[in-house]
Structure formats: C-alpha cells, structure tokens
Amino acid sequence: MSLFKVIIYDCDGVLIDSREANTAFYNRILDRFGLAPLTPGQLAAVQVLTATAAIDYLFQGHPERQRAQAYQRHVDNEPFLPLLRLEPHIRGVLVRLRRSHFTAIATNRGKSLALVLERLGLAGLFDLTVSSYDVLHPKPHPECLRKILEHFHTGPGQALYIGDSSLDQEVAARAGVPFAAYKNPGLTAPYYLADHRELLDIL
C-alpha cells in the first residue's frame, strides 16, 4: 500500500454532497425554457456529467438546446453554493494525507470547481485539480487521470482514484489506476469506503 504516491478524488458525491445544489441549478435552466423540474432519474444522470453533456441530455430533441447551452455557461453559481455540503471527515483526512501523499481532483465539474473548493475550505488541500475545462475529453475518457499521472511523474499503480459512480469505475480502469468506491458497494473495486477515514487504514 505504501506504493500509492497520489490520492485522486472525484468531486461531486465524494468530496461534496451536491445533489441539492445541482437540482436547483438545472431546475433554474429547465424553468427558464419552460420544462418540468428534474426527475430523480435525470438527477442521477446529470450528477456525473459535464454541464454541457447534462444540457445535451436534458434538452435532447428540444429546439432550444443551443440556447440552453449558452444560458448555462453564464448562470451565476454563487446562489447555489449554500446548498453544498462537505462529505463527513474529508477535510481532516486531506490534512493528514498531505503529510505523506500528493492529492488531486479529477472531475467533470467545470467552471465552478475553484469557487466550490474555496467556499468549502478545500482550496489549499490539493496539489492539482483537473476539471472538465482542463481536458479535451471529459470522463469516462482517461485523459484527466493521465494528466495527473504525468504531472506527478508517477505510474498508474502508484495512484488511487476515489469515486462514487460507474463512470468513475470506468475511467480508473481505462487509465489502469486502482479504484476505491465511495459509498457505493454496487461498484467493482479493490477498495470500498463508507467513510473517508477508512482510507487512512488502507494506506
């Protein structure tokens, strides 16, 4: 286990509980174009997508899709930040990790990532963040994880990626990076975390 040099986190569902905030964000856009609010199934889908892919999904076949894309790029994220919640114990675990490991984020969240980390007190706890704005191909393409590995001059086996969705499981497999499933025992992974503190036992 000491071979792990870099611990990489997904953002939504792993570092933060963003379901309420994302619901409000996308409902704002849907309402703007006269569409019904998100269903539970739609929320589950958009949680792991980039904002662009989420709008494509929500507005598939809709004549206003391109206008909705332009609108979402300019929606102010600030009003939705109070709806975000840190996952339990994550800040303390990150503080301890940084004594011995590099820490990074690989996420499909885009322009709001820096704002979210700053508002929730996580901004200084990562050596590198890679959002959907930093890659040509978002997850499940492995570009985000490969970019992190290259930055730290490390091999796939020396990193651990923590995620909560099948998309995270797929991107880890495609990059050859060991995967830890967070709060999702239905995923296939060598490690399972019900609480962030359990990572310290694994390491």
N, CA and C atoms as a LAMMPS dump frame, in Angstrom:
ITEM: TIMESTEP
0
ITEM: NUMBER OF ATOMS
609
ITEM: BOX BOUNDS ff ff ff
-5.0000000000000000e+02 5.0000000000000000e+02
-5.0000000000000000e+02 5.0000000000000000e+02
-5.0000000000000000e+02 5.0000000000000000e+02
ITEM: ATOMS id mol type element x y z
1 1 1 N 0.813 -1.209 0
2 1 2 C 0 0 0
3 1 3 C 0.849 1.262 0
4 2 1 N 2.087 1.142 0.47
5 2 2 C 2.956 2.317 0.532
6 2 3 C 3.36 2.796 -0.853
7 3 1 N 3.053 2.005 -1.887
8 3 2 C 3.393 2.419 -3.24
9 3 3 C 2.511 3.556 -3.725
10 4 1 N 1.351 3.774 -3.11
11 4 2 C 0.496 4.88 -3.521
12 4 3 C 1.169 6.205 -3.17
13 5 1 N 1.411 7.004 -4.207
14 5 2 C 2.007 8.324 -4.013
15 5 3 C 0.995 9.443 -4.176
16 6 1 N -0.036 9.177 -5
17 6 2 C -1.016 10.204 -5.33
18 6 3 C -2.418 9.679 -5.022
19 7 1 N -3.19 10.436 -4.256
20 7 2 C -4.581 10.104 -3.993
21 7 3 C -5.442 11.09 -4.782
22 8 1 N -6.269 10.551 -5.673
23 8 2 C -7.06 11.36 -6.592
24 8 3 C -8.538 11.203 -6.243
25 9 1 N -9.226 12.314 -6.154
26 9 2 C -10.637 12.302 -5.787
27 9 3 C -11.51 12.789 -6.934
28 10 1 N -12.67 12.155 -7.096
29 10 2 C -13.767 12.775 -7.806
30 10 3 C -14.294 13.881 -6.899
31 11 1 N -15.128 14.756 -7.413
32 11 2 C -15.654 15.853 -6.595
33 11 3 C -17.07 15.572 -6.106
34 12 1 N -18.046 15.652 -7.002
35 12 2 C -19.448 15.51 -6.603
36 12 3 C -19.74 14.089 -6.133
37 13 1 N -20.307 13.987 -4.947
38 13 2 C -20.627 12.686 -4.387
39 13 3 C -19.498 12.068 -3.596
40 14 1 N -18.313 12.674 -3.663
41 14 2 C -17.145 12.137 -2.949
42 14 3 C -16.598 13.186 -1.979
43 15 1 N -16.216 14.332 -2.5
44 15 2 C -15.794 15.433 -1.628
45 15 3 C -17.004 16.18 -1.071
46 16 1 N -18.008 16.331 -1.909
47 16 2 C -19.183 17.125 -1.525
48 16 3 C -20.466 16.389 -1.883
49 17 1 N -21.509 16.678 -1.125
50 17 2 C -22.864 16.275 -1.486
51 17 3 C -23.473 17.459 -2.226
52 18 1 N -23.627 17.293 -3.521
53 18 2 C -24.068 18.41 -4.365
54 18 3 C -25.444 18.174 -4.973
55 19 1 N -26.15 17.163 -4.508
56 19 2 C -27.435 16.827 -5.146
57 19 3 C -28.436 17.974 -5.06
58 20 1 N -28.536 18.606 -3.895
59 20 2 C -29.493 19.697 -3.742
60 20 3 C -29.099 20.897 -4.596
61 21 1 N -27.809 21.198 -4.605
62 21 2 C -27.327 22.333 -5.401
63 21 3 C -27.506 22.077 -6.893
64 22 1 N -27.166 20.878 -7.343
65 22 2 C -27.309 20.574 -8.762
66 22 3 C -28.774 20.55 -9.183
67 23 1 N -29.64 20.069 -8.292
68 23 2 C -31.064 20.087 -8.588
69 23 3 C -31.539 21.524 -8.818
70 24 1 N -31.144 22.421 -7.921
71 24 2 C -31.552 23.818 -8.052
72 24 3 C -30.969 24.454 -9.316
73 25 1 N -29.708 24.138 -9.623
74 25 2 C -29.043 24.707 -10.798
75 25 3 C -29.754 24.296 -12.084
76 26 1 N -29.973 22.996 -12.254
77 26 2 C -30.595 22.544 -13.501
78 26 3 C -32.075 22.878 -13.563
79 27 1 N -32.749 22.913 -12.413
80 27 2 C -34.145 23.345 -12.431
81 27 3 C -34.269 24.81 -12.851
82 28 1 N -33.289 25.623 -12.486
83 28 2 C -33.281 27.021 -12.937
84 28 3 C -33.273 27.079 -14.475
85 29 1 N -32.442 26.245 -15.071
86 29 2 C -32.331 26.242 -16.538
87 29 3 C -33.579 25.652 -17.176
88 30 1 N -34.062 24.547 -16.633
89 30 2 C -35.267 23.926 -17.184
90 30 3 C -36.459 24.882 -17.11
91 31 1 N -36.585 25.556 -15.989
92 31 2 C -37.686 26.505 -15.826
93 31 3 C -37.573 27.671 -16.808
94 32 1 N -36.343 28.112 -17.043
95 32 2 C -36.115 29.224 -17.972
96 32 3 C -36.665 28.902 -19.358
97 33 1 N -36.653 27.606 -19.729
98 33 2 C -37.116 27.207 -21.052
99 33 3 C -38.443 26.453 -21.005
100 34 1 N -39.15 26.583 -19.867
101 34 2 C -40.499 26.047 -19.779
102 34 3 C -40.613 24.552 -19.639
103 35 1 N -39.556 23.903 -19.154
104 35 2 C -39.576 22.449 -18.981
105 35 3 C -39.814 22.082 -17.52
106 36 1 N -40.272 20.867 -17.303
107 36 2 C -40.572 20.377 -15.954
108 36 3 C -39.295 20.193 -15.153
109 37 1 N -39.385 20.223 -13.824
110 37 2 C -38.197 20.016 -12.977
111 37 3 C -37.588 18.632 -13.175
112 38 1 N -36.368 18.492 -12.702
113 38 2 C -35.648 17.216 -12.781
114 38 3 C -36.429 16.094 -12.112
115 39 1 N -36.413 14.939 -12.741
116 39 2 C -36.877 13.722 -12.094
117 39 3 C -35.695 13.106 -11.343
118 40 1 N -35.941 12.187 -10.407
119 40 2 C -34.81 11.514 -9.736
120 40 3 C -33.854 10.835 -10.712
121 41 1 N -34.394 10.244 -11.759
122 41 2 C -33.529 9.597 -12.748
123 41 3 C -32.655 10.581 -13.495
124 42 1 N -33.222 11.731 -13.83
125 42 2 C -32.432 12.761 -14.505
126 42 3 C -31.343 13.305 -13.593
127 43 1 N -31.653 13.487 -12.311
128 43 2 C -30.638 13.961 -11.373
129 43 3 C -29.491 12.976 -11.285
130 44 1 N -29.785 11.694 -11.191
131 44 2 C -28.735 10.679 -11.129
132 44 3 C -27.839 10.74 -12.366
133 45 1 N -28.448 11.014 -13.518
134 45 2 C -27.671 11.083 -14.759
135 45 3 C -26.776 12.315 -14.798
136 46 1 N -27.316 13.485 -14.463
137 46 2 C -26.535 14.713 -14.614
138 46 3 C -25.47 14.855 -13.534
139 47 1 N -25.59 14.131 -12.424
140 47 2 C -24.603 14.224 -11.352
141 47 3 C -23.192 13.913 -11.832
142 48 1 N -23.054 13.042 -12.816
143 48 2 C -21.717 12.603 -13.245
144 48 3 C -21.288 13.239 -14.56
145 49 1 N -22.145 14.066 -15.158
146 49 2 C -21.852 14.642 -16.468
147 49 3 C -21.267 16.045 -16.349
148 50 1 N -20.572 16.459 -17.4
149 50 2 C -20.227 17.872 -17.515
150 50 3 C -21.524 18.655 -17.69
151 51 1 N -21.479 19.955 -17.419
152 51 2 C -22.678 20.772 -17.603
153 51 3 C -23.138 20.742 -19.059
154 52 1 N -22.186 20.746 -19.985
155 52 2 C -22.542 20.699 -21.407
156 52 3 C -23.252 19.401 -21.747
157 53 1 N -22.703 18.28 -21.278
158 53 2 C -23.331 16.982 -21.546
159 53 3 C -24.675 16.865 -20.842
160 54 1 N -24.789 17.469 -19.649
161 54 2 C -26.057 17.427 -18.925
162 54 3 C -27.147 18.166 -19.692
163 55 1 N -26.828 19.33 -20.248
164 55 2 C -27.82 20.068 -21.026
165 55 3 C -28.176 19.317 -22.298
166 56 1 N -27.193 18.705 -22.95
167 56 2 C -27.492 17.88 -24.122
168 56 3 C -28.465 16.763 -23.761
169 57 1 N -28.257 16.159 -22.601
170 57 2 C -29.111 15.074 -22.141
171 57 3 C -30.522 15.586 -21.813
172 58 1 N -30.609 16.671 -21.061
173 58 2 C -31.906 17.189 -20.628
174 58 3 C -32.712 17.806 -21.771
175 59 1 N -32.001 18.323 -22.791
176 59 2 C -32.677 19.013 -23.894
177 59 3 C -32.597 18.219 -25.198
178 60 1 N -32.383 16.902 -25.089
179 60 2 C -32.269 16.114 -26.322
180 60 3 C -33.563 16.218 -27.134
181 61 1 N -33.397 16.59 -28.397
182 61 2 C -34.548 16.761 -29.275
183 61 3 C -35.312 18.06 -29.086
184 62 1 N -34.862 18.905 -28.166
185 62 2 C -35.564 20.161 -27.893
186 62 3 C -35.013 21.261 -28.81
187 63 1 N -35.859 22.077 -29.402
188 63 2 C -35.379 23.111 -30.346
189 63 3 C -34.553 24.209 -29.683
190 64 1 N -34.63 24.324 -28.346
191 64 2 C -33.892 25.383 -27.658
192 64 3 C -32.584 24.881 -27.038
193 65 1 N -32.116 23.738 -27.46
194 65 2 C -30.926 23.154 -26.825
195 65 3 C -29.717 24.081 -26.895
196 66 1 N -29.453 24.667 -28.026
197 66 2 C -28.286 25.532 -28.157
198 66 3 C -28.424 26.795 -27.301
199 67 1 N -29.624 27.34 -27.218
200 67 2 C -29.834 28.493 -26.345
201 67 3 C -29.664 28.107 -24.876
202 68 1 N -30.096 26.906 -24.525
203 68 2 C -29.921 26.422 -23.155
204 68 3 C -28.439 26.252 -22.828
205 69 1 N -27.657 25.8 -23.804
206 69 2 C -26.212 25.672 -23.599
207 69 3 C -25.593 27.039 -23.345
208 70 1 N -25.969 28.008 -24.138
209 70 2 C -25.428 29.358 -23.945
210 70 3 C -25.846 29.909 -22.591
211 71 1 N -27.065 29.626 -22.196
212 71 2 C -27.566 30.127 -20.916
213 71 3 C -26.82 29.507 -19.743
214 72 1 N -26.598 28.184 -19.788
215 72 2 C -25.939 27.533 -18.646
216 72 3 C -24.516 28.017 -18.453
217 73 1 N -23.857 28.426 -19.525
218 73 2 C -22.477 28.906 -19.405
219 73 3 C -22.395 30.226 -18.652
220 74 1 N -23.517 30.932 -18.559
221 74 2 C -23.5 32.241 -17.927
222 74 3 C -24.304 32.293 -16.624
223 75 1 N -24.861 31.162 -16.211
224 75 2 C -25.589 31.143 -14.936
225 75 3 C -24.6 31.355 -13.793
226 76 1 N -24.919 32.245 -12.907
227 76 2 C -24.08 32.521 -11.742
228 76 3 C -24.188 31.36 -10.758
229 77 1 N -23.049 30.741 -10.419
230 77 2 C -23.051 29.603 -9.491
231 77 3 C -23.181 30.021 -8.031
232 78 1 N -22.939 31.282 -7.75
233 78 2 C -22.898 31.754 -6.362
234 78 3 C -24.173 31.427 -5.563
235 79 1 N -25.374 31.629 -6.098
236 79 2 C -26.575 31.368 -5.293
237 79 3 C -26.754 29.904 -4.891
238 80 1 N -26.079 28.989 -5.586
239 80 2 C -26.259 27.564 -5.308
240 80 3 C -25.24 27.021 -4.301
241 81 1 N -24.212 27.801 -4.002
242 81 2 C -23.147 27.327 -3.12
243 81 3 C -23.634 27.003 -1.705
244 82 1 N -24.574 27.772 -1.116
245 82 2 C -25.028 27.414 0.235
246 82 3 C -25.712 26.055 0.321
247 83 1 N -26.081 25.477 -0.826
248 83 2 C -26.743 24.176 -0.842
249 83 3 C -25.756 23.02 -0.847
250 84 1 N -24.479 23.3 -0.995
251 84 2 C -23.445 22.26 -0.999
252 84 3 C -23.091 21.854 0.428
253 85 1 N -22.739 20.584 0.599
254 85 2 C -22.32 20.075 1.897
255 85 3 C -21.045 19.249 1.737
256 86 1 N -20.091 19.48 2.625
257 86 2 C -18.899 18.632 2.63
258 86 3 C -19.269 17.224 3.08
259 87 1 N -18.642 16.228 2.473
260 87 2 C -18.789 14.865 2.967
261 87 3 C -18.096 14.769 4.326
262 88 1 N -18.634 13.956 5.242
263 88 2 C -18.07 13.883 6.599
264 88 3 C -16.587 13.516 6.613
265 89 1 N -15.844 14.222 7.44
266 89 2 C -14.438 13.936 7.77
267 89 3 C -13.444 14.193 6.627
268 90 1 N -13.905 14.691 5.476
269 90 2 C -12.986 14.803 4.347
270 90 3 C -11.879 15.818 4.605
271 91 1 N -12.195 16.933 5.235
272 91 2 C -11.157 17.938 5.435
273 91 3 C -10.025 17.397 6.327
274 92 1 N -10.383 16.758 7.421
275 92 2 C -9.375 16.213 8.323
276 92 3 C -8.531 15.146 7.667
277 93 1 N -9.149 14.306 6.843
278 93 2 C -8.398 13.261 6.141
279 93 3 C -7.425 13.881 5.15
280 94 1 N -7.853 14.892 4.443
281 94 2 C -6.962 15.547 3.48
282 94 3 C -5.765 16.186 4.177
283 95 1 N -5.991 16.807 5.317
284 95 2 C -4.894 17.411 6.075
285 95 3 C -3.861 16.351 6.434
286 96 1 N -4.316 15.198 6.884
287 96 2 C -3.397 14.12 7.253
288 96 3 C -2.695 13.53 6.03
289 97 1 N -3.441 13.369 4.933
290 97 2 C -2.863 12.786 3.723
291 97 3 C -1.689 13.583 3.2
292 98 1 N -1.787 14.897 3.285
293 98 2 C -0.781 15.749 2.673
294 98 3 C 0.565 15.7 3.378
295 99 1 N 0.623 15.034 4.518
296 99 2 C 1.917 14.824 5.171
297 99 3 C 2.749 13.794 4.42
298 100 1 N 2.09 12.922 3.652
299 100 2 C 2.816 11.807 3.042
300 100 3 C 2.446 11.536 1.59
301 101 1 N 1.404 12.172 1.065
302 101 2 C 0.941 11.891 -0.285
303 101 3 C 0.625 13.191 -1.025
304 102 1 N 0.681 13.107 -2.356
305 102 2 C 0.121 14.163 -3.183
306 102 3 C -1.386 13.95 -3.278
307 103 1 N -2.136 15.029 -3.395
308 103 2 C -3.584 14.939 -3.529
309 103 3 C -4.026 15.685 -4.771
310 104 1 N -5.048 15.141 -5.445
311 104 2 C -5.517 15.734 -6.697
312 104 3 C -7.008 15.48 -6.857
313 105 1 N -7.594 16.21 -7.781
314 105 2 C -9.004 16.038 -8.14
315 105 3 C -9.096 15.788 -9.637
316 106 1 N -9.924 14.825 -10.023
317 106 2 C -10.276 14.595 -11.423
318 106 3 C -11.796 14.564 -11.499
319 107 1 N -12.394 15.583 -12.111
320 107 2 C -13.843 15.736 -12.058
321 107 3 C -14.409 16.247 -13.37
322 108 1 N -15.679 15.941 -13.589
323 108 2 C -16.383 16.518 -14.729
324 108 3 C -17.032 17.856 -14.391
325 109 1 N -16.91 18.297 -13.141
326 109 2 C -17.35 19.657 -12.802
327 109 3 C -16.46 20.639 -13.567
328 110 1 N -17.017 21.759 -13.953
329 110 2 C -16.273 22.681 -14.802
330 110 3 C -15.925 23.999 -14.148
331 111 1 N -16.534 25.085 -14.613
332 111 2 C -16.14 26.431 -14.206
333 111 3 C -16.336 26.7 -12.726
334 112 1 N -17.192 25.947 -12.071
335 112 2 C -17.491 26.21 -10.661
336 112 3 C -16.535 25.52 -9.687
337 113 1 N -15.616 24.689 -10.179
338 113 2 C -14.789 23.889 -9.262
339 113 3 C -13.988 24.764 -8.302
340 114 1 N -13.266 25.739 -8.811
341 114 2 C -12.438 26.581 -7.943
342 114 3 C -13.289 27.319 -6.923
343 115 1 N -14.444 27.797 -7.345
344 115 2 C -15.344 28.514 -6.447
345 115 3 C -15.856 27.593 -5.342
346 116 1 N -16.209 26.363 -5.7
347 116 2 C -16.705 25.389 -4.723
348 116 3 C -15.627 25.063 -3.688
349 117 1 N -14.416 24.807 -4.145
350 117 2 C -13.335 24.456 -3.22
351 117 3 C -13.018 25.613 -2.289
352 118 1 N -13.032 26.81 -2.815
353 118 2 C -12.749 27.985 -1.99
354 118 3 C -13.838 28.178 -0.933
355 119 1 N -15.084 28.082 -1.35
356 119 2 C -16.192 28.326 -0.431
357 119 3 C -16.247 27.272 0.685
358 120 1 N -15.872 26.032 0.385
359 120 2 C -15.978 24.956 1.372
360 120 3 C -14.671 24.696 2.123
361 121 1 N -13.687 25.556 1.917
362 121 2 C -12.455 25.447 2.685
363 121 3 C -11.528 24.335 2.261
364 122 1 N -11.586 23.933 0.997
365 122 2 C -10.729 22.85 0.499
366 122 3 C -9.67 23.342 -0.484
367 123 1 N -9.657 24.619 -0.775
368 123 2 C -8.828 25.138 -1.867
369 123 3 C -7.341 24.86 -1.682
370 124 1 N -6.842 24.871 -0.451
371 124 2 C -5.416 24.674 -0.239
372 124 3 C -5.009 23.243 0.038
373 125 1 N -5.924 22.309 -0.169
374 125 2 C -5.662 20.925 0.229
375 125 3 C -5.401 19.991 -0.941
376 126 1 N -5.235 20.561 -2.142
377 126 2 C -4.946 19.738 -3.312
378 126 3 C -3.749 20.307 -4.07
379 127 1 N -2.882 19.407 -4.497
380 127 2 C -1.702 19.806 -5.269
381 127 3 C -2.055 20.082 -6.728
382 128 1 N -3.143 19.461 -7.203
383 128 2 C -3.528 19.633 -8.599
384 128 3 C -5.021 19.356 -8.727
385 129 1 N -5.706 20.165 -9.513
386 129 2 C -7.104 19.896 -9.842
387 129 3 C -7.25 19.864 -11.357
388 130 1 N -7.998 18.878 -11.84
389 130 2 C -8.265 18.751 -13.269
390 130 3 C -9.784 18.682 -13.446
391 131 1 N -10.337 19.731 -14.006
392 131 2 C -11.778 19.796 -14.247
393 131 3 C -12.053 19.494 -15.713
394 132 1 N -13.326 19.511 -16.074
395 132 2 C -13.68 19.286 -17.476
396 132 3 C -13.168 20.399 -18.367
397 133 1 N -12.847 21.565 -17.771
398 133 2 C -12.303 22.677 -18.545
399 133 3 C -10.806 22.509 -18.834
400 134 1 N -10.182 21.53 -18.209
401 134 2 C -8.734 21.34 -18.35
402 134 3 C -8.367 20.207 -19.294
403 135 1 N -9.369 19.565 -19.896
404 135 2 C -9.113 18.429 -20.782
405 135 3 C -9.904 18.599 -22.069
406 136 1 N -9.479 17.881 -23.092
407 136 2 C -10.236 17.857 -24.339
408 136 3 C -11.378 16.858 -24.254
409 137 1 N -11.154 15.792 -23.476
410 137 2 C -12.125 14.71 -23.394
411 137 3 C -12.45 14.438 -21.924
412 138 1 N -13.66 14.748 -21.464
413 138 2 C -14.024 14.508 -20.063
414 138 3 C -14.206 13.018 -19.77
415 139 1 N -14.376 12.697 -18.501
416 139 2 C -14.648 11.314 -18.11
417 139 3 C -15.9 10.799 -18.836
418 140 1 N -15.911 9.533 -19.283
419 140 2 C -15.011 8.441 -18.859
420 140 3 C -13.701 8.312 -19.628
421 141 1 N -13.389 9.258 -20.516
422 141 2 C -12.069 9.232 -21.154
423 141 3 C -11.008 9.387 -20.062
424 142 1 N -9.92 8.638 -20.137
425 142 2 C -8.908 8.676 -19.07
426 142 3 C -7.958 9.865 -19.109
427 143 1 N -8.194 10.844 -19.98
428 143 2 C -7.274 11.972 -20.099
429 143 3 C -7.023 12.665 -18.762
430 144 1 N -8.067 12.827 -17.952
431 144 2 C -7.898 13.545 -16.681
432 144 3 C -6.929 12.825 -15.751
433 145 1 N -7.056 11.503 -15.653
434 145 2 C -6.153 10.752 -14.782
435 145 3 C -4.743 10.696 -15.361
436 146 1 N -4.634 10.557 -16.653
437 146 2 C -3.307 10.532 -17.282
438 146 3 C -2.595 11.865 -17.102
439 147 1 N -3.331 12.946 -17.151
440 147 2 C -2.745 14.267 -16.951
441 147 3 C -2.173 14.39 -15.541
442 148 1 N -2.89 13.843 -14.559
443 148 2 C -2.41 13.879 -13.174
444 148 3 C -1.169 13.006 -13.009
445 149 1 N -1.183 11.824 -13.593
446 149 2 C -0.022 10.939 -13.502
447 149 3 C 1.212 11.597 -14.116
448 150 1 N 1.032 12.239 -15.256
449 150 2 C 2.156 12.916 -15.907
450 150 3 C 2.672 14.064 -15.043
451 151 1 N 1.77 14.791 -14.425
452 151 2 C 2.172 15.927 -13.59
453 151 3 C 3.061 15.477 -12.44
454 152 1 N 2.725 14.34 -11.834
455 152 2 C 3.484 13.864 -10.678
456 152 3 C 4.558 12.841 -11.054
457 153 1 N 4.748 12.616 -12.369
458 153 2 C 5.784 11.688 -12.855
459 153 3 C 5.657 10.334 -12.162
460 154 1 N 4.439 9.798 -12.179
461 154 2 C 4.196 8.537 -11.492
462 154 3 C 3.419 7.582 -12.377
463 155 1 N 3.544 6.3 -12.103
464 155 2 C 2.826 5.291 -12.866
465 155 3 C 1.418 5.082 -12.343
466 156 1 N 0.56 4.433 -13.143
467 156 2 C -0.828 4.222 -12.735
468 156 3 C -0.968 3.462 -11.416
469 157 1 N -0.082 2.506 -11.179
470 157 2 C -0.181 1.71 -9.97
471 157 3 C 0.189 2.445 -8.705
472 158 1 N 0.747 3.642 -8.846
473 158 2 C 1.134 4.428 -7.675
474 158 3 C 0.103 5.483 -7.3
475 159 1 N -1.045 5.44 -7.974
476 159 2 C -2.132 6.372 -7.68
477 159 3 C -3.369 5.579 -7.271
478 160 1 N -4.237 6.221 -6.535
479 160 2 C -5.523 5.643 -6.148
480 160 3 C -6.602 6.663 -6.472
481 161 1 N -7.634 6.212 -7.2
482 161 2 C -8.729 7.123 -7.567
483 161 3 C -9.972 6.766 -6.766
484 162 1 N -10.544 7.757 -6.093
485 162 2 C -11.721 7.55 -5.253
486 162 3 C -12.931 8.169 -5.944
487 163 1 N -13.929 7.339 -6.248
488 163 2 C -15.126 7.809 -6.926
489 163 3 C -16.363 7.102 -6.416
490 164 1 N -17.505 7.547 -6.904
491 164 2 C -18.763 7.001 -6.388
492 164 3 C -19.7 6.498 -7.477
493 165 1 N -19.247 6.463 -8.721
494 165 2 C -20.153 6.099 -9.813
495 165 3 C -19.5 5.108 -10.771
496 166 1 N -20.34 4.505 -11.614
497 166 2 C -19.814 3.586 -12.623
498 166 3 C -18.916 4.319 -13.603
499 167 1 N -19.171 5.596 -13.841
500 167 2 C -18.301 6.392 -14.697
501 167 3 C -16.903 6.505 -14.086
502 168 1 N -16.819 6.696 -12.768
503 168 2 C -15.52 6.749 -12.091
504 168 3 C -14.813 5.398 -12.162
505 169 1 N -15.573 4.342 -11.982
506 169 2 C -15.009 2.998 -12.092
507 169 3 C -14.417 2.78 -13.478
508 170 1 N -15.13 3.231 -14.503
509 170 2 C -14.673 3.054 -15.88
510 170 3 C -13.413 3.858 -16.166
511 171 1 N -13.38 5.124 -15.742
512 171 2 C -12.213 5.943 -16.052
513 171 3 C -10.975 5.414 -15.346
514 172 1 N -11.127 4.908 -14.129
515 172 2 C -9.99 4.319 -13.419
516 172 3 C -9.476 3.092 -14.163
517 173 1 N -10.396 2.247 -14.616
518 173 2 C -9.995 1.042 -15.346
519 173 3 C -9.29 1.397 -16.649
520 174 1 N -9.791 2.39 -17.353
521 174 2 C -9.193 2.762 -18.636
522 174 3 C -7.815 3.386 -18.457
523 175 1 N -7.579 4.015 -17.306
524 175 2 C -6.266 4.601 -17.029
525 175 3 C -5.337 3.616 -16.324
526 176 1 N -5.851 2.472 -15.901
527 176 2 C -5.039 1.494 -15.181
528 176 3 C -4.747 1.893 -13.75
529 177 1 N -5.574 2.781 -13.186
530 177 2 C -5.378 3.286 -11.825
531 177 3 C -6.261 2.508 -10.854
532 178 1 N -5.737 2.002 -9.751
533 178 2 C -6.573 1.33 -8.748
534 178 3 C -7.71 2.232 -8.296
535 179 1 N -8.856 1.609 -8.003
536 179 2 C -10.078 2.347 -7.73
537 179 3 C -10.617 2.039 -6.338
538 180 1 N -11.068 3.07 -5.646
539 180 2 C -11.759 2.91 -4.369
540 180 3 C -13.171 3.46 -4.53
541 181 1 N -14.17 2.631 -4.252
542 181 2 C -15.566 3.039 -4.382
543 181 3 C -16.036 3.676 -3.08
544 182 1 N -16.555 4.887 -3.185
545 182 2 C -17.015 5.621 -2.006
546 182 3 C -18.532 5.553 -1.903
547 183 1 N -19.017 4.989 -0.806
548 183 2 C -20.451 4.9 -0.514
549 183 3 C -21.25 4.261 -1.64
550 184 1 N -20.647 3.331 -2.35
551 184 2 C -21.351 2.632 -3.418
552 184 3 C -20.848 1.197 -3.509
553 185 1 N -21.377 0.305 -2.663
554 185 2 C -20.916 -1.086 -2.666
555 185 3 C -21.293 -1.852 -3.925
556 186 1 N -22.13 -1.266 -4.783
557 186 2 C -22.506 -1.931 -6.017
558 186 3 C -21.46 -1.841 -7.114
559 187 1 N -20.442 -1.023 -6.918
560 187 2 C -19.369 -0.904 -7.901
561 187 3 C -18.36 -2.037 -7.723
562 188 1 N -17.56 -2.244 -8.756
563 188 2 C -16.481 -3.237 -8.693
564 188 3 C -15.177 -2.514 -8.405
565 189 1 N -14.576 -2.812 -7.268
566 189 2 C -13.364 -2.104 -6.855
567 189 3 C -12.58 -2.955 -5.862
568 190 1 N -11.268 -2.78 -5.816
569 190 2 C -10.481 -3.475 -4.784
570 190 3 C -10.654 -2.877 -3.397
571 191 1 N -11.154 -1.644 -3.325
572 191 2 C -11.325 -0.976 -2.034
573 191 3 C -12.709 -0.327 -1.975
574 192 1 N -13.294 -0.369 -0.785
575 192 2 C -14.6 0.251 -0.558
576 192 3 C -14.521 1.14 0.674
577 193 1 N -15.051 2.352 0.553
578 193 2 C -15.036 3.31 1.653
579 193 3 C -16.468 3.715 1.984
580 194 1 N -16.86 3.52 3.225
581 194 2 C -18.133 4.048 3.707
582 194 3 C -17.919 5.369 4.429
583 195 1 N -16.678 5.644 4.774
584 195 2 C -16.292 6.857 5.494
585 195 3 C -14.886 7.211 5.029
586 196 1 N -14.601 8.483 4.841
587 196 2 C -13.278 8.879 4.34
588 196 3 C -12.147 8.457 5.27
589 197 1 N -12.408 8.33 6.537
590 197 2 C -11.358 7.927 7.479
591 197 3 C -10.844 6.524 7.208
592 198 1 N -11.644 5.699 6.543
593 198 2 C -11.214 4.339 6.234
594 198 3 C -10.044 4.304 5.26
595 199 1 N -9.877 5.374 4.496
596 199 2 C -8.737 5.447 3.575
597 199 3 C -7.418 5.392 4.351
598 200 1 N -7.362 5.999 5.512
599 200 2 C -6.131 6.015 6.293
600 200 3 C -5.74 4.615 6.718
601 201 1 N -6.72 3.755 6.968
602 201 2 C -6.411 2.364 7.289
603 201 3 C -5.863 1.62 6.091
604 202 1 N -6.414 1.907 4.9
605 202 2 C -5.922 1.264 3.675
606 202 3 C -4.478 1.65 3.406
607 203 1 N -4.154 2.918 3.614
608 203 2 C -2.806 3.404 3.333
609 203 3 C -1.823 2.967 4.407
